[in-house]
């Protein structure tokens, strides 16, 4: 299975080049990739292993696409691929997957899961940041049957996009807390899906995308703060406000992995700040040459 020919590379000419067009071979190959994925989750999880898993799933998708398969198996492969490309930060693969997934849902007469919808919109917000042109273009192609304009999911993603566009970092921080969007994902799934591995994987993928968007917003907020103030303080009065502006609030400490002090220390090392002499928790903003 490791060396099975890729449909796109062999063009059917290489021996066994059409093997992945066969449904039984596809299912055997999916089991093989599943074992690889299980070992990855329980191992060191290196970048090389991430890329290898994405390549294996891409090879399987090529076989599915070439065979015009559009059943539940095909959708599971594409949905899992979407989650993994989002988790492993592979926007090129995410774009490729999203170009085929909607058609699969339509062919199989399956309602698009809200997790897939949100992943696609978050992907466009990240890929185009700070521009939201592709986000709005993608949004305009989502029918109300796919994304109800009165739903919590639509209100959440729209408010998040608006906050990013208007640089309302306090609101971005509030909207991007995990408990907020996890609630939206949880109300969209049926009870028999609660323990499904793909559902949990999709939640992790949405979380990874939101964190990536928070990082971009944090960098933008830092540019604004540096431009607006000559001196910054982490006093009792301003600490909470500043942490929220930089999306480093205590609620997200474990997710961002960086405290406000660590963030400031990092910029001191980069020459953007220097500690104010005789004052703890105060920094002078430096002009970067």
Helices and strands as residue ranges (DSSP letters): H 7-10, G 19-21, H 23-41, H 47-66, H 72-87, H 91-107, H 114-128, H 133-140, H 152-165, H 169-175, H 178-187, G 191-193, H 197-228, E 231-233, H 239-245, G 250-252, H 253-256, H 260-269, E 273-275, E 282-285
